Amino acid sequence: MIARLGCDPKSVLDKSAESWLTGYIDLTVAYRDANPKASAGYLVSSLRVGCAAMLCSAFPLSVPVERPHIVDAAMEAYGRVRHEAALMLLDRLPVIEEALHDALR
């Protein structure tokens, strides 16, 4: 899935929002060029699906439920980054989807 590659939480947050969006659009256009049967609607909606997957995926954050002793600073940081990235994507979803739609015309 495109969003799984292009929406890595650290990548979303480590770069400026505009820089990340440019890279995500480039990735999506390259995917479309390699897979011409993929519709623009499918490609635009893949971001929404990827964002939902990021929010709903419990792994690896579900592991400490049964083994709380394994929680360390790195796992806590990962959980915070993933949550912050998902919120940023949700907040900007209309703008990102519009930019993707425009690029795929």
LINVEN-V798922 format. One record per backbone hydrogen bond with DSSP energy under -1.0 kcal/mol. CO is the residue of the C=O (numbers start at 1). NH is the residue of the N-H. Records with the same first field share a line. If there is no record, write none. Layout:
CO=NH / NH
//
This chain:
1=5
2=6
3=7
8=12
9=13
10=14
11=15
16=20
17=21
18=22
19=23
20=24
21=25
22=26
23=27
24=28
25=29
26=30
27=31
28=32
29=33
30=34
31=35
35=38
39=43
40=44
41=45
42=46
44=47
45=49
46=50
47=51
48=52
49=53
50=54
51=55
52=56
53=57
58=62
60=63
62=65
63=66 / 67
67=70
68=71
72=76
73=77
74=78
75=79
76=80
77=81
78=82
79=83
80=84
81=85
82=86
83=87
84=88
85=89
86=90
87=91
88=92
92=96
93=97
94=98
95=99
96=100
97=101
98=102
99=103
100=104
102=105
//
